[in-house]
């Protein structure tokens, strides 16, 4: 497989993952994704931002989130996220530190 085809397939897989998380399963909470998989929608938006920046495209954290979420993050949060209980928050702190680093 040539590099261009590989890149196109990777991009298609990313778009499908984004669509799945944003349109088919917005009920799945970011905290649960992070606790189970070590990444969440915010991680994906950060990776998108970091890729843009590495390519010489200036993009802020908020712009990366808006690009991934398709709307301002606070708006998506208000529509889709629920308050997590203490146990889920504690598990998140551990998962975040292990997968992202200390806040």
N, CA, C and O atoms as a printed pandas DataFrame, in Angstrom:
     atom_number atom_name residue_name chain_id  residue_number  x_coord  y_coord  z_coord
0              1         N          UNK        A               1    0.847   -1.180    0.000
1              2        CA          UNK        A               1    0.000    0.000    0.000
2              3         C          UNK        A               1    0.888    1.237    0.000
3              4         O          UNK        A               1    1.857    1.323    0.754
4              5         N          UNK        A               2    0.544    2.184   -0.852
5              6        CA          UNK        A               2    1.346    3.402   -0.909
6              7         C          UNK        A               2    0.951    4.348    0.229
7              8         O          UNK        A               2   -0.119    4.209    0.822
8              9         N          UNK        A               3    1.825    5.305    0.522
9             10        CA          UNK        A               3    1.613    6.226    1.640
10            11         C          UNK        A               3    0.326    7.037    1.506
11            12         O          UNK        A               3   -0.381    7.227    2.495
12            13         N          UNK        A               4    0.010    7.516    0.309
13            14        CA          UNK        A               4   -1.195    8.327    0.125
14            15         C          UNK        A               4   -2.455    7.521    0.447
15            16         O          UNK        A               4   -3.374    8.032    1.087
16            17         N          UNK        A               5   -2.496    6.275    0.008
17            18        CA          UNK        A               5   -3.648    5.415    0.305
18            19         C          UNK        A               5   -3.749    5.168    1.800
19            20         O          UNK        A               5   -4.839    5.224    2.370
20            21         N          UNK        A               6   -2.614    4.893    2.440
21            22        CA          UNK        A               6   -2.602    4.671    3.886
22            23         C          UNK        A               6   -3.138    5.899    4.617
23            24         O          UNK        A               6   -3.962    5.768    5.522
24            25         N          UNK        A               7   -2.681    7.083    4.236
25            26        CA          UNK        A               7   -3.129    8.332    4.857
26            27         C          UNK        A               7   -4.637    8.512    4.673
27            28         O          UNK        A               7   -5.337    8.902    5.608
28            29         N          UNK        A               8   -5.131    8.229    3.476
29            30        CA          UNK        A               8   -6.564    8.372    3.204
30            31         C          UNK        A               8   -7.390    7.393    4.031
31            32         O          UNK        A               8   -8.462    7.744    4.524
32            33         N          UNK        A               9   -6.895    6.173    4.185
33            34        CA          UNK        A               9   -7.599    5.184    5.008
34            35         C          UNK        A               9   -7.575    5.572    6.482
35            36         O          UNK        A               9   -8.580    5.434    7.180
36            37         N          UNK        A              10   -6.433    6.056    6.955
37            38        CA          UNK        A              10   -6.351    6.518    8.344
38            39         C          UNK        A              10   -7.300    7.681    8.590
39            40         O          UNK        A              10   -7.966    7.728    9.625
40            41         N          UNK        A              11   -7.369    8.616    7.656
41            42        CA          UNK        A              11   -8.278    9.760    7.780
42            43         C          UNK        A              11   -9.729    9.302    7.792
43            44         O          UNK        A              11  -10.538    9.829    8.556
44            45         N          UNK        A              12  -10.064    8.331    6.957
45            46        CA          UNK        A              12  -11.436    7.811    6.927
46            47         C          UNK        A              12  -11.776    7.125    8.244
47            48         O          UNK        A              12  -12.886    7.276    8.754
48            49         N          UNK        A              13  -10.832    6.378    8.794
49            50        CA          UNK        A              13  -11.067    5.724   10.086
50            51         C          UNK        A              13  -11.270    6.765   11.188
51            52         O          UNK        A              13  -12.136    6.596   12.046
52            53         N          UNK        A              14  -10.483    7.833   11.171
53            54        CA          UNK        A              14  -10.642    8.910   12.158
54            55         C          UNK        A              14  -12.023    9.551   12.030
55            56         O          UNK        A              14  -12.696    9.786   13.034
56            57         N          UNK        A              15  -12.443    9.831   10.805
57            58        CA          UNK        A              15  -13.761   10.446   10.601
58            59         C          UNK        A              15  -14.873    9.534   11.105
59            60         O          UNK        A              15  -15.853   10.004   11.684
60            61         N          UNK        A              16  -14.723    8.231   10.886
61            62        CA          UNK        A              16  -15.721    7.280   11.359
62            63         C          UNK        A              16  -15.744    7.224   12.884
63            64         O          UNK        A              16  -16.818    7.156   13.483
64            65         N          UNK        A              17  -14.581    7.252   13.514
65            66        CA          UNK        A              17  -14.504    7.273   14.973
66            67         C          UNK        A              17  -15.170    8.529   15.515
67            68         O          UNK        A              17  -15.955    8.462   16.460
68            69         N          UNK        A              18  -14.858    9.677   14.917
69            70        CA          UNK        A              18  -15.456   10.939   15.348
70            71         C          UNK        A              18  -16.976   10.886   15.212
71            72         O          UNK        A              18  -17.703   11.246   16.138
72            73         N          UNK        A              19  -17.450   10.433   14.047
73            74        CA          UNK        A              19  -18.903   10.335   13.825
74            75         C          UNK        A              19  -19.548    9.415   14.856
75            76         O          UNK        A              19  -20.610    9.731   15.393
76            77         N          UNK        A              20  -18.913    8.284   15.132
77            78        CA          UNK        A              20  -19.452    7.340   16.107
78            79         C          UNK        A              20  -19.579    7.990   17.485
79            80         O          UNK        A              20  -20.622    7.887   18.131
80            81         N          UNK        A              21  -18.522    8.655   17.927
81            82        CA          UNK        A              21  -18.538    9.265   19.257
82            83         C          UNK        A              21  -19.456   10.481   19.348
83            84         O          UNK        A              21  -20.076   10.717   20.384
84            85         N          UNK        A              22  -19.541   11.244   18.276
85            86        CA          UNK        A              22  -20.302   12.497   18.325
86            87         C          UNK        A              22  -21.767   12.333   17.940
87            88         O          UNK        A              22  -22.630   13.009   18.500
88            89         N          UNK        A              23  -22.058   11.451   16.999
89            90        CA          UNK        A              23  -23.421   11.353   16.478
90            91         C          UNK        A              23  -24.150   10.089   16.918
91            92         O          UNK        A              23  -25.348   10.125   17.200
92            93         N          UNK        A              24  -23.435    8.982   16.977
93            94        CA          UNK        A              24  -24.101    7.732   17.332
94            95         C          UNK        A              24  -24.094    7.464   18.829
95            96         O          UNK        A              24  -25.012    6.835   19.353
96            97         N          UNK        A              25  -23.054    7.942   19.524
97            98        CA          UNK        A              25  -22.929    7.664   20.959
98            99         C          UNK        A              25  -22.562    8.888   21.794
99           100         O          UNK        A              25  -21.628    8.826   22.593
100          101         N          UNK        A              26  -23.280    9.998   21.625
101          102        CA          UNK        A              26  -22.984   11.161   22.469
102          103         C          UNK        A              26  -23.319   10.906   23.940
103          104         O          UNK        A              26  -22.902   11.656   24.822
104          105         N          UNK        A              27  -24.082    9.831   24.191
105          106        CA          UNK        A              27  -24.441    9.467   25.559
106          107         C          UNK        A              27  -23.257    8.925   26.351
107          108         O          UNK        A              27  -23.257    8.973   27.581
108          109         N          UNK        A              28  -22.251    8.411   25.652
109          110        CA          UNK        A              28  -21.067    7.888   26.336
110          111         C          UNK        A              28  -20.271    9.079   26.854
111          112         O          UNK        A              28  -19.856    9.944   26.082
112          113         N          UNK        A              29  -20.067    9.115   28.136
113          114        CA          UNK        A              29  -19.420   10.254   28.777
114          115         C          UNK        A              29  -17.910   10.222   28.570
115          116         O          UNK        A              29  -17.299    9.153   28.553
116          117         N          UNK        A              30  -17.315   11.398   28.413
117          118        CA          UNK        A              30  -15.860   11.502   28.271
118          119         C          UNK        A              30  -15.139   10.852   29.444
119          120         O          UNK        A              30  -14.125   10.180   29.256
120          121         N          UNK        A              31  -15.652   11.047   30.637
121          122        CA          UNK        A              31  -14.978   10.501   31.821
122          123         C          UNK        A              31  -14.942    8.976   31.758
123          124         O          UNK        A              31  -13.958    8.361   32.171
124          125         N          UNK        A              32  -16.010    8.365   31.244
125          126        CA          UNK        A              32  -16.038    6.908   31.124
126          127         C          UNK        A              32  -15.078    6.420   30.038
127          128         O          UNK        A              32  -14.415    5.396   30.202
128          129         N          UNK        A              33  -15.008    7.164   28.923
129          130        CA          UNK        A              33  -14.030    6.824   27.887
130          131         C          UNK        A              33  -12.614    6.872   28.452
131          132         O          UNK        A              33  -11.818    5.957   28.237
132          133         N          UNK        A              34  -12.310    7.940   29.173
133          134        CA          UNK        A              34  -10.967    8.104   29.737
134          135         C          UNK        A              34  -10.668    6.997   30.736
135          136         O          UNK        A              34   -9.577    6.426   30.734
136          137         N          UNK        A              35  -11.632    6.701   31.581
137          138        CA          UNK        A              35  -11.417    5.678   32.606
138          139         C          UNK        A              35  -11.212    4.290   32.002
139          140         O          UNK        A              35  -10.425    3.500   32.525
140          141         N          UNK        A              36  -11.906    3.988   30.916
141          142        CA          UNK        A              36  -11.814    2.660   30.303
142          143         C          UNK        A              36  -10.721    2.549   29.246
143          144         O          UNK        A              36  -10.031    1.532   29.163
144          145         N          UNK        A              37  -10.565    3.596   28.441
145          146        CA          UNK        A              37   -9.664    3.500   27.286
146          147         C          UNK        A              37   -8.409    4.347   27.393
147          148         O          UNK        A              37   -7.469    4.160   26.620
148          149         N          UNK        A              38   -8.381    5.275   28.338
149          150        CA          UNK        A              38   -7.204    6.125   28.481
150          151         C          UNK        A              38   -7.203    7.310   27.528
151          152         O          UNK        A              38   -6.199    8.016   27.424
152          153         N          UNK        A              39   -8.309    7.539   26.833
153          154        CA          UNK        A              39   -8.463    8.723   25.985
154          155         C          UNK        A              39   -9.946    9.041   25.875
155          156         O          UNK        A              39  -10.800    8.201   26.159
156          157         N          UNK        A              40  -10.236   10.266   25.460
157          158        CA          UNK        A              40  -11.629   10.684   25.295
158          159         C          UNK        A              40  -11.719   11.664   24.134
159          160         O          UNK        A              40  -10.736   11.884   23.427
160          161         N          UNK        A              41  -12.867   12.239   23.941
161          162        CA          UNK        A              41  -13.061   13.203   22.861
162          163         C          UNK        A              41  -12.111   14.387   23.000
163          164         O          UNK        A              41  -11.608   14.901   22.001
164          165         N          UNK        A              42  -11.865   14.822   24.235
165          166        CA          UNK        A              42  -10.948   15.938   24.446
166          167         C          UNK        A              42   -9.535   15.578   24.004
167          168         O          UNK        A              42   -8.824   16.420   23.455
168          169         N          UNK        A              43   -9.125   14.344   24.237
169          170        CA          UNK        A              43   -7.807   13.898   23.771
170          171         C          UNK        A              43   -7.755   13.951   22.250
171          172         O          UNK        A              43   -6.779   14.433   21.674
172          173         N          UNK        A              44   -8.804   13.456   21.599
173          174        CA          UNK        A              44   -8.840   13.486   20.137
174          175         C          UNK        A              44   -8.771   14.914   19.618
175          176         O          UNK        A              44   -8.082   15.185   18.635
176          177         N          UNK        A              45   -9.487   15.835   20.277
177          178        CA          UNK        A              45   -9.435   17.234   19.832
178          179         C          UNK        A              45   -8.051   17.828   20.066
179          180         O          UNK        A              45   -7.585   18.649   19.276
180          181         N          UNK        A              46   -7.389   17.414   21.153
181          182        CA          UNK        A              46   -6.031   17.904   21.427
182          183         C          UNK        A              46   -5.048   17.350   20.404
183          184         O          UNK        A              46   -4.166   18.071   19.937
184          185         N          UNK        A              47   -5.192   16.089   20.056
185          186        CA          UNK        A              47   -4.312   15.500   19.045
186          187         C          UNK        A              47   -4.514   16.183   17.693
187          188         O          UNK        A              47   -3.558   16.377   16.943
188          189         N          UNK        A              48   -5.744   16.543   17.389
189          190        CA          UNK        A              48   -6.050   17.283   16.162
190          191         C          UNK        A              48   -5.346   18.639   16.187
191          192         O          UNK        A              48   -4.715   19.039   15.208
192          193         N          UNK        A              49   -5.459   19.334   17.306
193          194        CA          UNK        A              49   -4.802   20.638   17.472
194          195         C          UNK        A              49   -3.285   20.487   17.357
195          196         O          UNK        A              49   -2.633   21.269   16.666
196          197         N          UNK        A              50   -2.729   19.494   18.025
197          198        CA          UNK        A              50   -1.281   19.293   17.992
198          199         C          UNK        A              50   -0.804   18.966   16.574
199          200         O          UNK        A              50    0.266   19.417   16.166
200          201         N          UNK        A              51   -1.581   18.192   15.827
201          202        CA          UNK        A              51   -1.221   17.882   14.438
202          203         C          UNK        A              51   -1.253   19.148   13.586
203          204         O          UNK        A              51   -0.384   19.357   12.739
204          205         N          UNK        A              52   -2.252   19.985   13.814
205          206        CA          UNK        A              52   -2.328   21.255   13.084
206          207         C          UNK        A              52   -1.112   22.112   13.393
207          208         O          UNK        A              52   -0.464   22.635   12.486
208          209         N          UNK        A              53   -0.806   22.252   14.676
209          210        CA          UNK        A              53    0.337   23.064   15.084
210          211         C          UNK        A              53    1.638   22.511   14.510
211          212         O          UNK        A              53    2.495   23.280   14.075
212          213         N          UNK        A              54    1.794   21.193   14.504
213          214        CA          UNK        A              54    3.007   20.572   13.958
214          215         C          UNK        A              54    3.131   20.799   12.455
215          216         O          UNK        A              54    4.229   20.765   11.900
216          217         N          UNK        A              55    1.996   21.031   11.806
217          218        CA          UNK        A              55    1.987   21.299   10.373
218          219         C          UNK        A              55    2.099   22.783   10.057
219          220         O          UNK        A              55    2.007   23.189    8.899
220          221         N          UNK        A              56    2.301   23.596   11.107
221          222        CA          UNK        A              56    2.443   25.025   10.906
222          223         C          UNK        A              56    1.128   25.787   10.887
223          224         O          UNK        A              56    1.104   26.968   10.541
224          225         N          UNK        A              57    0.037   25.129   11.251
225          226        CA          UNK        A              57   -1.274   25.775   11.321
226          227         C          UNK        A              57   -1.526   26.163   12.770
227          228         O          UNK        A              57   -1.598   25.305   13.650
228          229         N          UNK        A              58   -1.660   27.459   13.008
229          230        CA          UNK        A              58   -1.915   27.916   14.372
230          231         C          UNK        A              58   -3.344   27.546   14.772
231          232         O          UNK        A              58   -4.306   27.898   14.090
232          233         N          UNK        A              59   -3.460   26.831   15.888
233          234        CA          UNK        A              59   -4.765   26.428   16.376
234          235         C          UNK        A              59   -4.699   26.364   17.891
235          236         O          UNK        A              59   -3.812   25.725   18.456
236          237         N          UNK        A              60   -5.633   27.025   18.541
237          238        CA          UNK        A              60   -5.697   27.003   19.996
238          239         C          UNK        A              60   -6.433   25.752   20.466
239          240         O          UNK        A              60   -7.051   25.048   19.668
240          241         N          UNK        A              61   -6.361   25.488   21.750
241          242        CA          UNK        A              61   -7.089   24.378   22.351
242          243         C          UNK        A              61   -8.580   24.509   22.058
243          244         O          UNK        A              61   -9.231   23.531   21.693
244          245         N          UNK        A              62   -9.118   25.714   22.219
245          246        CA          UNK        A              62  -10.544   25.944   21.994
246          247         C          UNK        A              62  -10.908   25.732   20.522
247          248         O          UNK        A              62  -11.965   25.176   20.221
248          249         N          UNK        A              63  -10.048   26.166   19.613
249          250        CA          UNK        A              63  -10.300   25.973   18.187
250          251         C          UNK        A              63  -10.249   24.488   17.812
251          252         O          UNK        A              63  -11.038   24.019   16.992
252          253         N          UNK        A              64   -9.317   23.758   18.420
253          254        CA          UNK        A              64   -9.236   22.319   18.175
254          255         C          UNK        A              64  -10.478   21.602   18.668
255          256         O          UNK        A              64  -11.000   20.710   18.000
256          257         N          UNK        A              65  -10.947   21.997   19.837
257          258        CA          UNK        A              65  -12.170   21.390   20.367
258          259         C          UNK        A              65  -13.365   21.711   19.487
259          260         O          UNK        A              65  -14.171   20.827   19.197
260          261         N          UNK        A              66  -13.494   22.959   19.056
261          262        CA          UNK        A              66  -14.619   23.350   18.197
262          263         C          UNK        A              66  -14.570   22.579   16.878
263          264         O          UNK        A              66  -15.609   22.171   16.358
264          265         N          UNK        A              67  -13.368   22.378   16.338
265          266        CA          UNK        A              67  -13.227   21.623   15.093
266          267         C          UNK        A              67  -13.669   20.172   15.293
267          268         O          UNK        A              67  -14.354   19.610   14.438
268          269         N          UNK        A              68  -13.285   19.570   16.408
269          270        CA          UNK        A              68  -13.640   18.174   16.660
270          271         C          UNK        A              68  -15.112   18.028   17.033
271          272         O          UNK        A              68  -15.813   17.170   16.497
272          273         N          UNK        A              69  -15.573   18.870   17.954
273          274        CA          UNK        A              69  -16.946   18.764   18.449
274          275         C          UNK        A              69  -17.977   19.313   17.464
275          276         O          UNK        A              69  -19.161   18.995   17.570
276          277         N          UNK        A              70  -17.541   20.130   16.514
277          278        CA          UNK        A              70  -18.470   20.720   15.569
278          279         C          UNK        A              70  -19.271   21.868   16.153
279          280         O          UNK        A              70  -20.249   22.315   15.554
280          281         N          UNK        A              71  -18.869   22.339   17.302
281          282        CA          UNK        A              71  -19.515   23.446   18.013
282          283         C          UNK        A              71  -18.613   23.822   19.171
283          284         O          UNK        A              71  -17.690   23.073   19.492
284          285         N          UNK        A              72  -18.849   24.958   19.807
285          286        CA          UNK        A              72  -18.053   25.276   20.995
286          287         C          UNK        A              72  -18.193   24.160   22.040
287          288         O          UNK        A              72  -19.283   23.628   22.250
288          289         N          UNK        A              73  -17.098   23.825   22.675
289          290        CA          UNK        A              73  -17.072   22.719   23.636
290          291         C          UNK        A              73  -18.092   22.906   24.747
291          292         O          UNK        A              73  -18.780   21.954   25.115
292          293         N          UNK        A              74  -18.204   24.114   25.290
293          294        CA          UNK        A              74  -19.151   24.346   26.378
294          295         C          UNK        A              74  -20.578   24.048   25.954
295          296         O          UNK        A              74  -21.380   23.566   26.754
296          297         N          UNK        A              75  -20.897   24.332   24.700
297          298        CA          UNK        A              75  -22.238   24.033   24.178
298          299         C          UNK        A              75  -22.458   22.526   24.121
299          300         O          UNK        A              75  -23.511   22.035   24.527
300          301         N          UNK        A              76  -21.467   21.789   23.616
301          302        CA          UNK        A              76  -21.587   20.331   23.552
302          303         C          UNK        A              76  -21.717   19.744   24.952
303          304         O          UNK        A              76  -22.534   18.857   25.197
304          305         N          UNK        A              77  -20.898   20.256   25.861
305          306        CA          UNK        A              77  -20.959   19.771   27.249
306          307         C          UNK        A              77  -22.341   19.960   27.846
307          308         O          UNK        A              77  -22.885   19.050   28.470
308          309         N          UNK        A              78  -22.908   21.141   27.655
309          310        CA          UNK        A              78  -24.231   21.439   28.210
310          311         C          UNK        A              78  -25.296   20.507   27.636
311          312         O          UNK        A              78  -26.249   20.149   28.327
312          313         N          UNK        A              79  -25.134   20.118   26.379
313          314        CA          UNK        A              79  -26.115   19.255   25.724
314          315         C          UNK        A              79  -25.951   17.778   26.059
315          316         O          UNK        A              79  -26.923   17.024   26.029
316          317         N          UNK        A              80  -24.722   17.356   26.379
317          318        CA          UNK        A              80  -24.447   15.923   26.424
318          319         C          UNK        A              80  -23.839   15.368   27.701
319          320         O          UNK        A              80  -24.026   14.187   27.995
320          321         N          UNK        A              81  -23.130   16.160   28.458
321          322        CA          UNK        A              81  -22.438   15.605   29.617
322          323         C          UNK        A              81  -23.270   15.714   30.879
323          324         O          UNK        A              81  -24.037   16.656   31.077
324          325         N          UNK        A              82  -23.087   14.714   31.721
325          326        CA          UNK        A              82  -23.749   14.691   33.024
326          327         C          UNK        A              82  -22.693   14.748   34.119
327          328         O          UNK        A              82  -21.514   14.497   33.868
328          329         N          UNK        A              83  -23.111   15.071   35.307
329          330        CA          UNK        A              83  -22.181   15.152   36.447
330          331         C          UNK        A              83  -21.727   13.750   36.839
331          332         O          UNK        A              83  -22.540   12.831   36.932
332          333         N          UNK        A              84  -20.448   13.594   37.064
333          334        CA          UNK        A              84  -19.879   12.308   37.466
334          335         C          UNK        A              84  -19.868   12.189   38.983
335          336         O          UNK        A              84  -19.722   13.180   39.698
336          337         N          UNK        A              85  -20.026   10.959   39.460
337          338        CA          UNK        A              85  -19.965   10.737   40.898
338          339         C          UNK        A              85  -18.506   10.702   41.361
339          340         O          UNK        A              85  -17.582   10.712   40.548
340          341         N          UNK        A              86  -18.323   10.662   42.660
341          342        CA          UNK        A              86  -16.973   10.731   43.244
342          343         C          UNK        A              86  -16.085    9.576   42.784
343          344         O          UNK        A              86  -14.891    9.777   42.561
344          345         N          UNK        A              87  -16.635    8.385   42.641
345          346        CA          UNK        A              87  -15.851    7.230   42.208
346          347         C          UNK        A              87  -15.330    7.381   40.786
347          348         O          UNK        A              87  -14.178    7.056   40.500
348          349         N          UNK        A              88  -16.177    7.872   39.907
349          350        CA          UNK        A              88  -15.767    8.083   38.523
350          351         C          UNK        A              88  -14.732    9.201   38.433
351          352         O          UNK        A              88  -13.806    9.132   37.626
352          353         N          UNK        A              89  -14.891   10.226   39.259
353          354        CA          UNK        A              89  -13.919   11.324   39.265
354          355         C          UNK        A              89  -12.556   10.851   39.760
355          356         O          UNK        A              89  -11.525   11.241   39.212
356          357         N          UNK        A              90  -12.548   10.008   40.797
357          358        CA          UNK        A              90  -11.279    9.477   41.319
358          359         C          UNK        A              90  -10.593    8.597   40.270
359          360         O          UNK        A              90   -9.380    8.680   40.079
360          361         N          UNK        A              91  -11.377    7.758   39.594
361          362        CA          UNK        A              91  -10.810    6.907   38.549
362          363         C          UNK        A              91  -10.263    7.759   37.409
363          364         O          UNK        A              91   -9.235    7.424   36.819
364          365         N          UNK        A              92  -10.945    8.858   37.097
365          366        CA          UNK        A              92  -10.490    9.764   36.045
366          367         C          UNK        A              92   -9.140   10.382   36.400
367          368         O          UNK        A              92   -8.248   10.447   35.555
368          369         N          UNK        A              93   -8.986   10.831   37.628
369          370        CA          UNK        A              93   -7.709   11.433   38.049
370          371         C          UNK        A              93   -6.558   10.468   37.808
371          372         O          UNK        A              93   -5.502   10.861   37.312
372          373         N          UNK        A              94   -6.767    9.204   38.160
373          374        CA          UNK        A              94   -5.740    8.181   37.965
374          375         C          UNK        A              94   -5.499    7.942   36.470
375          376         O          UNK        A              94   -4.354    7.913   36.021
376          377         N          UNK        A              95   -6.573    7.773   35.709
377          378        CA          UNK        A              95   -6.442    7.518   34.264
378          379         C          UNK        A              95   -5.787    8.695   33.550
379          380         O          UNK        A              95   -4.960    8.500   32.659
380          381         N          UNK        A              96   -6.152    9.914   33.937
381          382        CA          UNK        A              96   -5.575   11.095   33.310
382          383         C          UNK        A              96   -4.072   11.146   33.564
383          384         O          UNK        A              96   -3.287   11.364   32.642
384          385         N          UNK        A              97   -3.680   10.945   34.813
385          386        CA          UNK        A              97   -2.255   10.985   35.141
386          387         C          UNK        A              97   -1.471    9.900   34.395
387          388         O          UNK        A              97   -0.368   10.153   33.910
388          389         N          UNK        A              98   -2.037    8.702   34.305
389          390        CA          UNK        A              98   -1.355    7.602   33.620
390          391         C          UNK        A              98   -1.251    7.807   32.111
391          392         O          UNK        A              98   -0.266    7.397   31.497
392          393         N          UNK        A              99   -2.254    8.434   31.516
393          394        CA          UNK        A              99   -2.322    8.533   30.056
394          395         C          UNK        A              99   -1.952    9.882   29.486
395          396         O          UNK        A              99   -1.517    9.966   28.338
396          397         N          UNK        A             100   -2.115   10.944   30.263
397          398        CA          UNK        A             100   -1.851   12.283   29.768
398          399         C          UNK        A             100   -0.702   12.926   30.545
399          400         O          UNK        A             100    0.177   13.559   29.959
400          401         N          UNK        A             101   -0.718   12.760   31.837
401          402        CA          UNK        A             101    0.288   13.361   32.705
402          403         C          UNK        A             101   -0.383   14.079   33.855
403          404         O          UNK        A             101   -1.609   14.150   33.928
404          405         N          UNK        A             102    0.419   14.603   34.739
405          406        CA          UNK        A             102   -0.145   15.330   35.875
406          407         C          UNK        A             102   -0.751   16.641   35.385
407          408         O          UNK        A             102   -0.150   17.362   34.589
408          409         N          UNK        A             103   -1.969   16.938   35.885
409          410        CA          UNK        A             103   -2.620   18.199   35.461
410          411         C          UNK        A             103   -1.857   19.427   35.910
411          412         O          UNK        A             103   -2.276   20.551   35.632
